[in-house]
């Protein structure tokens, strides 16, 4: 007895045809064909009835959704080995497809093709609501959700919704802690490949985006856009609580925590909490002693870039902050603020023991020694 690839068994002696699903034996091939027509496809949503003994075996392959190739790092599975190989590039940070116009690299050839539309200026897909045009239909579809308010992709962990599945995938890494993109130079890891690409420019020194007003260059186009507002004076993001305006939406978000009192970023070493993640990063350097910003003139190192910038003025003699009352100039805004109290008479620091007030905290500290002995 020999078994074929489809569910039929043929006996060489008596010529019997067996339908394995129901164990039905028939003496002729034509009888077998007639019998098989009484069986429908096993896939519940399909009404297909077989007209040939082999078709009922091959037809269900149309319904197959097997994804046999799984990537062990993230658990994502694919039906094709080639798709798995392409996906692996995301985790390795491999970007073999490079744009000859700007040298930006991509992990997928399709993404490069889409990117080229930026240089060609070709935008065939236009939004009927606002007239904005796009280089690919998928971008137009996503854009339309701005007008409709559609955010069909919801995070099951926290309920936050997104207009694009890719944004949801990136967001999920906040909950899982996954950071699959690692910098080979310093080992720093990121949730998004785009963040890794931008980070690499720190090591290469590459700054593609230059301000036409002052020549200052940036590693991100978004940083250039924000910088331009220094020249234009534009501050489009306003706090509804106090009316204070900001150049960046992120600065407004951090500012709002002044009113709400929210401090979501807590130091694991000492428990001190901060309103923004960057403040926590700077604070952590107190515990680990890290001072990554070094002065090239004298070698002195600092734990934040703003302190280095202020220090450099000692060498350059620069004093950009001038008092409008008397013309005296200072290297730091804090020094100018203290100086202004001479003219205004303001004394905000009061001794709780005797009520005497001072214009500077240092003066109050010295005064307190009188009471402490």
Buried (B, 14 or more C-beta within 10 A) or exposed (E): EEEEEEBBBBEEEEEBBBBEEEEBBBEEEEEBBEBBEEBEBEEEEEEBBBEEBBBBBEBBEEEEEEEEBEBEEBEBBBEEEEBBEBBEBBBEBEBEBEBEEEEBBBBBEEBBEBBBBBEEEEBEBEBEEEEEBBBBEEBBBBBBBEEEEEBEBEBEEEEEBBBBEEBBBBBBBEEEEBBBBBBEEEEBBBBBBEBBBBBBBEEEEEBBBEBEEEEEBBBBEEBBEBBBBEEEEEBEBEBEEEEBBBBBEEBBEBBBBEEEEEBEBEBEEEEEBBBBEEBBBBBBBEEEEEBEBEBEEEEEBBBBEEBBEBBBBEEEEEBEBEBEEEEEBBBBEEBBEBBBBEEEEEBEBEBEEEEEBBBEEEBBEEBEEEEEE
